[in-house]
Amino acid sequence: MAFRGPILLESPTVEAIPPVPPRILIVDDDDSVRDVISVLLREEGYNCVVASGAEMALDIAGQEETPLVISDMKMPGKDGLWLLEQLRERYPDTSVIMLTGYGDTESAVDCLRRGAVDYLLKPPKLTDLIRAIERALAKRRIELARKRYQKKLERKVRDRTTELRNALRDIANTYQATLLALVAALDAREHETSDHSQRVVRYTNAIAERLSIKGPELEEIGRGALLHDIGKIGVPDAVLLKPGKLTPEEWQEMRKHPDIGFQMIQNIPFLATPAQIVLSHQERWDGQGYPRNLRGQEIHIGARIFAVADTLDAMTSDRPYRKGTTFANAIAEITRCAGTQFDRDVVRAFLDIGEQALIKIKEDMHLRKLTLVQAEAQAQEAEATLARLSEDMDDMDQTIPGPGSPGPGPAPRGASPAPSASTPGPAVSASAPPARPEQPVVLSVLAGGRQGNPRD
Ligand SMILES: [Fe+2]
């Protein structure tokens, strides 16, 4: 028997299952050739099916897995070449051996070029045929194993890529949370609870998008806007928190904050561009700003955009000593200062956004903040209710005598008096301690931001 199939490990306890011989499809319009080959191969242990033409062969190949097709080249109607091409396209895992007549080696070579694994001259010798079949099947097994391995590798690469992407996303989130914590630390020191920084980020992003800035550059500019005043952490309390006007010496201290902020973050590679924005966020288009009196395009584009966004927010926000003005007034003032304090192109982009869209940015942030406050309040209420319930349960446990206690014995839990109709809320016994006073709603510093400082 020629067919032996793959080698199986012998086991003393498990009976080996004989391998199923591979299905071989023999295609020839000549009955005698077809029958002789199939009979001989069956005797050798192969599982043979036959077809008298190319189209019939294609149908049979589609019915179940056919590892090998042995096909005549010349057949009436669709020929062997056509069948070869169809099989390669539809069933690329099927190997094809072509049978050619004498003097037709040219088309045999063409078949090899088109994907046949071998060709034999008709009529083939049995030994040659079997050798060609075994070679083709072995090659196919290797090819299938290679494909399986490749698929496994691809799956692994896909999984690792997803893991890596998730890890990068986590790192980015951590970075962002760290930046928010930094800003929150500054807010806490300045006793600010508003969300100036985050509003300025939104205005800055809106203007930047109008200037066709997108992707990582947009994100970096947003980070620069968020961190713009981070250097105020290094300004002494006596200056930063002074309620009255600053003396010229105190102003000198205050004006160090862009430099301090830059020094703080310049060595963090991820914050290299935001550091430039922090350093130049107090510069003016006309060179009258600080700390380096940069002018025009010497100022980082992020800082030029930020200057407009910051002014808009400062003018439209309430201060302890004054009410904020309208967006229309702020827009008019910013327009008036285009070319002196601000970059004209940036102001143009800013005006493109439109008053209503700018107001909406502020309203959306306010709504978001309210939702956060409500969520926080609901969470606190739920916690308080849980705490009350747990105390009530403790009290009830103490009033129920245990198995070893003197007296009439333990009363079943179900026999406890039901709460009176006048008892509000969940089941609370008459002896329950009074409800805890409502805790004040504490806003997460991360959820908010800081209010613009008049000394910016
Ligand atoms: Fe500033």
Boltz pocket constraint, residues with backbone or C-beta under 6 A from the ligand:
constraints:
  - pocket:
      binder: B
      contacts: [[A, 228], [A, 229], [A, 257], [A, 281], [A, 282], [A, 455], [A, 456]]
      max_distance: 6.0
